[in-house]
C-alpha cells in the first residue's frame, strides 16, 4: 500500500510474507483495537431508517463460548473474499465415487496423503490456483492430470525461460531487473496508451522469444487464434506458467476438452481430435473458482441487488445502495493487483462518507455501460466476472 511501502526488494511474496506485511500494517496504524476476531456476520439488515443492523456471532474460546453481538452502522463495507462459496461440482463429474476436494480446503494433510499414497489426482482448472497446486502435487505423485475446458492464456513472471520457482526463490535475495522491466512494461502509462494492435504485436513478439515452441506458447496460439490483432487483450490472463513448465518436463498430463463423463472412479475425456482417453482417479481437486453469494445481506423490498461484481459501479458500488454499501477486493485492473485497486476505492469511500465527494447521479447506468464494454473487450472470456 502506498502509505506503508514494503522495504524489501521488488519480488513475488509468499502467502506467509504477505500476511506478515498486513500484520505490520495493522500494528503501524494501530488498527488492532478496531478489529473483532473470531466473529461471523450472521445477518446484516438495511432498515427503513437507512441504518444497518448487524447480528454478529462471536466466539471467545471454544464453540461453547459464543455470544451474539448487535451492531448498528451507517455504512457497510464488504471485504470478505474468503466468504465466497466454492463452485458446485461440474455436472460432468457428478457421481464420481472417489474423494472430491475444493481448492479452498487444500492443505498440508491432503498433500501428505497424495505423497504417501501416490494418489491419482485430477486437477480441474488452469487458473493461478490450479497451476500452483498442480505444479506442487506433481512433485509428490507421478499420477497427476489437469482437466481444462479450453487452453488458458498464460502470463509469465520473468522474461526468460528459466524455472519460475527457482527464480522466485533467488529473487528473495537477488534483484532481478527483468521483473522490474516486466512490471514497468505492463503498468506504465506509455504502454497503456499505445494502440492495442501494436501492443498485441509486441506481446506476440515477446511470446516468440525462442526457437522451441513451449506449452505456454502453443496454448497462447490456440486460445487466441480468433483474435490475432487483439491477442491477450481479448481475454483474461493468469500467471500459470508453472503448470506449463512442468508439462514441458512431462511431470504432468493435461487433457483439454469440454466433454467428460464419469463412471465410478473412471473419467472418460472426448478430445477434439475424435479420440477418447480414460483415466482412473482416487481424488478430484476442484480449482474452478467460487460462486459469489451473500445470504446474510437482507435488503428492503424494491432494492435490486446482483452479486455479480461487474454490475457494481467501479466494481464496488451496487445500484441503489452506493452511498451505504461498498465491496472491496472484487475489482482488479487488467494488469496489476487487487490491493492497489482496493486502496484507491478505500480512499474514495472515505471521501464519500465525509461528504467530500458524491457518486455520479447516474452511477448505476454507468456501471451497466462499463459491464457491457468489459464483456465486449474481453470477448473470449465473456463468462468471467
Secondary structure, DSSP 4 states (H G I P E B T S, - for coil): -TTS---SPS-PPPHHHHHHHHHHHHHHTT-GGG---SEEEEEEEE-TTS-EEEEEEEESSSTTSEEEEEEEES-EEE--GGGSEEPPPPGGGTT--SEEEEGGG--HHHHHHHHHHT--EEEE--SHHHHHHHHHHTTT-S-EEEEESS---B--SSSSSS-HHHHHHHTTTS--HHHHHHHHHHHSHHHHHS-HHHHHHHHHHHHT-SSS--HHHHHHHHHTTT-TTTGGGGS--B--HHHHHHHHTTSSEEEE-S-EEEETTEEEEE-TTS-EEEEE-SEEEE-S-EE---TTEE--TT------GGGSBTTTB-TTTTTTEEE-SS---SSS-HHHHHHHHHHHHHHHHTTS----TTHHHHHHHHHHHHHHHTGGGTT--
